[in-house]
Each structure stands twice: as C-alpha cells, then as structure tokens.
Amino acid sequence: MKKYITVLAAFIIMLCIGSIYAWSIIAAELIQNFGFSGSESQIIFGMIIAVFPLAMIFVGQLGKKFNHRYLSYTSGVLFFSGYLLAGYSGGNFWIIFLGIGLMSGIATAFGYWVSLTSPVQWFPDKKGLITGIAAAGFGLGAVFMSEIAEHILNRGYDVLELLRIIGVSYGLIIIVLANFIFQNPAATNDSNAKLEVSEFINTDIFRKLCWGIFLGTFAGLLIIGSLKIIGQLQDVSAQILINGVAVFAFANFAGRLAWGFISDYIGASLTIFFALLVQALAIISLNLFELSDISYLVLSFCIGFGFGGNFVLFAREVAQRFGLNNLGLVYPYVFIGYAIAGIAGPFSGGLIFDLTNSFNYAITLASIMSLAGSILFLRQHILYKEKAN
C-alpha cells in the first residue's frame, strides 16, 4: 500500500511545484501592471528553470543521508516563503527574482527530486510508466494554476495577491503530503553497482543525454514562457489565451504519460526522436499558419504533448543505462542541460522580442533546436541497432 500512496503523494507535490509552467499568465500581468520588460519577465522564469536542476545535484547528495520525507518538508517551506516574499514585493523586480526565481527554484529541486526518485524505486520493472506518472504531475500543474489564476484575477485581485494565495495554499499542501512519502528499503539492492561521478561524466551516452535535454527543453521553454504573449500579438481572444496555457499544460501531462508508456516498448532513444519531432513541427507551425482561436489551441496542445517527453524519456534512459539506484545521482547532472536551457531559452525569446517586436524569429530558432535534438536521437537509435546486430 505504501508504494501507491507514495506515487499519489509525489504526483500531487509535482502538481504544486509544476504550477510554474503557467508563468506566462504572471509574466503578462507583470508587464502590463508593473512595467516589466519582456526579458525581465522571462529571466525570472528562466532562473527557476536554471536553479532547480543545479540544486538537484546537492539534493541528490542529501538524499543519501536523510529521509526523503524531510527533503519534501524543505520543499514546502521554501515554496511557501518564496511566493510570500514575492507577493509582498510591491512589484520590485529583484525581490520577485529572489522569491520566485531563487527560493521557489530551490524548493522545486527538493520536491522534484523526491517525487521522481521515491516512486520509481517501488516499481523497477515499469520505469517509463512510473516516471511518466510522477513527471506528469509537474506538467499538469499549470492547468490548475491557470484556472486558479483566471478566477482570482477576474475577481479584481492583482498578480501579487495571486502569488500570496498560491504560496500559502500550495506550500501547506506540499508540507502535509511530505508525510506520505515512503522509501523502498529494497531499492539499495539494485543489481547495478553504484557509480562515482567520474565514472559517467565523460561517457558518450551522458553527453548525448545532456545535449538532447538541452535542445528539447530550450525550444519548449522559449515558447511556454511567452505563449500568452504570442497569442496576443495575433489577436487571439482573451479567454482562449488563458485556455491555451491550460491546454498546453494538459498536453504536457498527457505527453509524459504517453511517451513514458511508449518508451517501455520501443525504447527511449526512438521515442525521444518522435517526441522532439512533434514539438519541432508544432512550433514552426506558429509561423506557418495564421493563428485563430482554434489553431492556437491545437498548436498549444501539440507543442505541450511533444515537450512532455523531455521529462520522462531522459530520466528513463538514465535508469536503464546507469541503473535504478543511480538515477538520483546521474539524472541531476543530465538535468544541467535543462538548467542551461532554462536561462537561454526564455531569455532568448524575450530578448529577440524586445529587439524585433516580433516572435517569428524566436519561434524559428526554437523549432530548429528541437529538430536538432530529434535528429541526434534518431542517430543514437540507429547506432543501438547497428551494435545489436
């Protein structure tokens, strides 16, 4: 029973910390009401995405010494404090940067590491599916956040009040659910020997995993951080703009489940190829077609569905290649590619928009990056086949 409770608790914790993927709603409010530039709004989002993979390396070391439950408590306290600080910032960029970008970024590291590693230890034969379920919560978080944000903002509250409400409610939920995170004592009996960092950091597969997650998430993060603004520039209706964020998040959720399930049958490398190809084609379609309410929602879904694969497939491949008991050690280092993308992707999109007053060039760049990642893992799949034969 403990293993199912752990999966459920991890899923809901992921829902809470994954609310950051609704950032484009908050970014639009900060630009409109507090004078933020496009790049300022996106560098906060980028900082979260950069901080939490880097902090996960530290969390992975703590996970060897402390019960995962205590790491979850830490996540809740930092999330609560960071959002509350930003909510009382008066719209000051640096205070919001500290509260959301840094503190909630570290909170995300603690919550994400625990929610990813604890459940999969209970299900060693279903790495793709269980990783997909855990990661799916992170993707679905923006659906709830977008609905909550719409309700609160439509009632006349401003974005700072929204941050305070989210900080208190989500922070407390994480702290309560930490009591239902259980560790599998048999996980240490994994047949694969535990690695040292020096044993995997220079391997070919490690480098490809880092490059792949960088290319795939650079593209997706560039788009998601400005999704609402992209729609506004083409006169998509206000209600559909909100719905588009929710659709992206739901597709992100569905993609994590679907790609994880598929990877258990055809392997991670070929699945990564398909996921990033779907993402690349959907992103470039933002330039190729005039956006209507319907096409905006369809493309939001397709981009989110492809993007979701990044957060299941690379973790699954790490567990497969390096052993389940090494997932918590190796994956945070692979996730450094995501950290770099977290700064480079959203900031590039915001900067290009500030320079050109258009997202067309940024969209093209994102599509090319995703396509490059897709081709990289198609080649990797071909190499696997050649070696097997």
Secondary structure by P-SEA (a helix, b strand, c coil): caaaaaaaaaaaaaaaaaccccaaaaaaaaaacccccaaaaaaaaaaaaaaaaaaaaaaaaaaacccaaaaaaaaaaaaaaaaaaaaaccccaaaaaaacccaaaaaaaaaaaaaccaaaaaccccaaaaaaaaaaaaaaaaaaaaaaaaaaaaacccaaaaaaaaaaaaaaaaaaaccccccccccccccccccccccccccaaaaaaaaaaaaaaaaaaaaaacaaaaaaaacccaaaaaaaaaaaaaaaaaaaaaaaaaaacccaaaaaaaaaaaaaaaaaaaaaccccaaaaaaaaaaaaaaaaaaacaaaaaaaaacccccccccccccaaaaaaaaaaaaaaaaaaaaacccaaaaaaaaaaaaaaaaaaaaaaaaaaaaaac
